[in-house]
């Protein structure tokens, strides 16, 4: 294992173009890149310049096309609502295509921003993938953020649409999201055109504002699915995929952009090389788990099963919660951050811009 890792590390340092080009071959490209690493304007590195791809196609449609539509793509495990639900690649593709159609119907096009303010529920992952499907740029804001901080992110991202839920649940405490979101929208200088609200009657209902708010289910019922094929859904590899706002929790924080080309190669390549660096790595149909709210679909790039866990590592119901998930779903890989692949001075293709 040590020799394999050392070889990978040295290759990533000495020949990054060959190292990452090999990883990129596992992804689908509408148009292959002109150059793997463009370091002509250091320290502003660019990856896979000239390439055209679509992360949603690579995460979902490609696996359905390869005959894995009946394989589990996402397992939603929620001890706070006593729910376990499995979505196959075919089912998840249909749900994502439908919600992408909802967003497109509200005027969201390539380059538009969409804020996702939700708990760890399947709809959050669906919204992220739907944005990627139509070329929109999503920004995930932790569900339950206070109104003032949420308003700051709204002003910064300038979203056309905000996707939210009525509430979130932490242990046995229900946190109402909708009042926080309404207050944030009133405080923000930038006004989003529409708010797609996920009603959750089993948890908590919320007052809808006529002319602004839309119920997710009602909107999805009349939406035209946004389908992708090998000849459509083009997206430049350097086109922004999502915005990330990181510490501090108060204020704007540090904003980062991730381009789709480098991000998908980073996640795909990380998984592949972790397997090769370990004598007994997970096969493509294994369940994998990231304990981070913005990484819920990364396993899909590799054709594996993602586990989306709604709860805390302790207290839902006890400190053995994570071990229960690992045992019950036969998890073979858990990564807190997708940073296990060797990096060189340019930061790797998953680096932030």
N, C-alpha and C positions, 0 to 999 in steps of 0.2 A: 504493500500500500504506500509506504514512504517513497519508494523509488518511482512509482507511477505519479504521485503528487509532485515530486521534485522535477520529474521530466516535464510535466504540464506547466509547472511554474517557470521553468527555464525557457520553455518554448514561448510562453506568453510574454516573457521579457525580451528574448532575443529575436523572435519573429512573430510579432503580434498579428500581422496581416494574415499569415498562414494559419495561425492558431484560431483566430475568430472566423476566418473564411470557412474552415472546416466545420465549426459549430453552426454557421449560418446555412450550410447545405441541408440541415434537417428542417428548415422552415420553407414555406412556400413564398415565392416571389413572383409578382406579375412581371416585373422587370428586374434582372439582377443588377447589383451595384456596379458602379464604375470604379470605385476605390473603397477598400475596406476601412482604412483609417486615413483620414485627411488631417494631417498635423501641420499644415502650411501656415496656420495662424495660432500658434501656441500662445497661451494655454487653452485656446478655444478649439477643442478637438471635435471632429465630426466623423460619425461612423456610417458606413454603407451609403456614401453619397451617390446619388443617381438611382438608387434602388427604389422600387415601388412595391408596397406590400399592404396587408390589412391584418391587424392583430386579431380581430374577431374571427376572420376566416381561418387563421392558423390555429386559434384556440378551439373552434367548434366545427365549422363546416368541413374542414379538411379531414377531421377524424370520421365524420359521418360519411364522407365520400370514400374513405378507405375501408368502410364496412364496419365501423365501430359504433354505429348509432345507438345500439341497444346497451352499450357499456355505460356504467355509472360515471357521470361527469362531476356531479356535485351531491354531497350528502349534507343536509342541513340538520345539525344536532343542537337542539335547544332545550337544556334542562329548565330554563326559566318558564317555558311554555309547555314543557313535557311533550315535545315534538321531535320526531326523527323522520325526515322525508328525503327520498332519493330522486334525483333528476338524471335521466339518461342524456347522452349527447344530443340525440334527436329532439327530446323534449326541451332541453335547454336552448337549443338552436331556434326552435319555434318560438319560445317565449321571448328570447332576445330579439328575434326578427320582428315580432309583433310590437315590442316596446320601442324598437328603433323606428318603426312606422308611426308610433304615437309621437315621438319627438319630431320626426320629419313633418308630420301633420301640423305641428305647432310652429313650423318655420325654422327648425334647427337644421343648419347645414354645416358643411365642412368648415372647421375653424371656429365655430361658435362655442361658447363656454356653457357648461352645465354643472351646477353644484349638486352634489349628492349628500344629503344630510339625513342619515338613516342609521338604525341599529344594525347588528350583524344578522341580517335576514337575507334570504335568496334574492329578493328584489333589489338589494344593493348591488350584488354581483351582476344581476341582469341589466341594471341601469348602466354600470360601467361598460359592459360588453356592447350594449346598444349604442352608446356614444362612439365607441371605437368602430362600430359597424358603419356608421354614416360619416365618420371623420370629425365628429365633434370632440371637444377637449373637456374631459371631466375633471372636477376638483372635489376630492372627498373631504368633508368636514366632519369631525367626530360628532356623532349623534349626542345631543344633550349639551353641546357647547352653549354658553350663555349668549344672550341676544346681542350684547355689545360686540363680542368677539366674532360672532357669526356675521354681523353687519360689516365688520372690517373685511372679512373674507369676500363678502358679496361685492363690496366696493372694489376690491382688488381684482377679483376674477371677472367681474362684469358679466354674469351669466345671463343667457337668454331665458333659460328655464331652471327652476330649482326643483329637485325631486326629493321628497321627504316622506316621513311616516307620521302617524298620529302620535306615537309615543315609543319609548323604549323601556325595557325592563332590566333592572339591575338587582339580582337576587330576588327579593320579594317586593322591591320598590318600583313603582311605575313612574317614569319621568315623562311628562307631557311635552312633546316636541313642538306641537302646533302653536301654542301660545308663544313660545320662545321664537319660533320662526316668524310669526306674524309681527312680533315686536321688532325683530331684526330687520324685516322688510320695511317697516315704518321708519326705522332709524337710518337705513342705508340711503346714500345719495343715488346709487344706481338702482333702477327699478326693473326687475325681471318681468318678462311678458306673461309668464304663466308659472303656476306652481302645480306640479303633479303630486297629489297627496295620496298616499296609500292608506286607505281606511282599514282599520283593524278592529272590527266589532268585538272580537273575543277579548281584546285588551281595553281599548278606550276609543270612543268616537270623538270626532272633532268638528267644530263649526267650519263650514266651507263658505268662502267669500265668493258670491256670485260674480261672474265675469272675470275672475282671476284664477280661482282654484279649480282643479279638475280631479276627479276621483280616478285612480289608476285603473281600476277594473272597468269603469264606464268608458274611459278613453280607449282601453285595449279592445273592448268589444267591437268597436267600429273602425279599428285601425287597419290599414293595408300593410301587411308584413314587408319589411325591407329585406329582400332576398339578395344573396350574393352568389356569384359564380366565378369560375376561373377568369372570366373576361370582364368582371366588373368589380366595383369597390376599391378602385385604385387609391393609393395613399402614399405620398412620398415618404421615404424612410426617415427623413428629418422633420416631417410634419409633427407638431406637438401631439402627444398621446394624452397626457394628463398633467395637471399642475399639482404640486404638493406643497402644503404650508406646514412647516415644521417649527419646532420650539422658537420662541416661547409661546405658551398657550394664549397669553394676552397679546393683543395687537396683531400686526400683520405677520410677524415671524419671518422665517426665511422661505422664500418661494423658489421652487425648483420645477424645471420642465423635464419631461422624459420623452424622447422621440421613439416612435414605435419600432423602427428597424432594430436599433441597438437593444431596446428593452426586451423584445421577444427572443433575440439571439442570446442575450445574457441569461434569461430564465431557462430557455431550452438547453443551452450549452452547459449551464450550471448543473442541471439535473443529469444530463448525459455523463459529464465527467465525474460527478460524484459517484455514479454507479461504477465507472471504470476504475476509480481510485479505491473502491471497496470491493473485496472479493465476492460479497453477496449483496449486491444492490437490488433495488426494486425493479421488477419487470414493468413494461408499459401499462399494465392493467392494475398496478398497485395503488393503494390509497396513500395520499400524502397530505401533510398538514402544515400550514404556516400559522403561527400564533401572532398574527398582526392583521389589523382590520383592512389594510389597503392591498393585501396580497391574495385575496380570496380566489382569484382565477388563475394564478400562475402555474399550477399543476396542469391545467388544461393544455398549455402549449406542448406538453410532453405526452398527451393522450392518457394521463393518469386520472385518478379520482381525487377531487378536492374535498376536504372536510371543512365546512363552514360552521364554526362553533359559536353559539350565542351564550356567553356567560363568562364568568371570571375563573381564573385558575384555582381560586379558593372560594368557598362560600356558595357554590352552585353545584351540588349542595355541600361539598366538603373539599378538603385539600387533595382528595384522590380523584377529582373530576377529570383531569387530563389523562390519568392512567386508565380510567374507565373508557374514555374515548379511544385511546390507542388500542386497548384490548378488544373492545366491542367491534370496531371497524377495521381491525387488523392493519393498523398503520405501520408502514415500513420505512417511512421517511418523515422526519419533522425538522423543519428549519425555521428558526426565528426570523432570520433575515437572509435574502438570497445572495449572500456575499462570499460563499465558500469557494468560488472559482478564483484562481490566481489572477491578480491584477498587475498591470504595469503602470508607468507614470501617467498615462492618459486616463486612467480610472476605469478602463473596460467599457464595452459598448453599453452597459446598463448605467453608466455614469450620468449625472444630472447636468443639464445645460443651464 
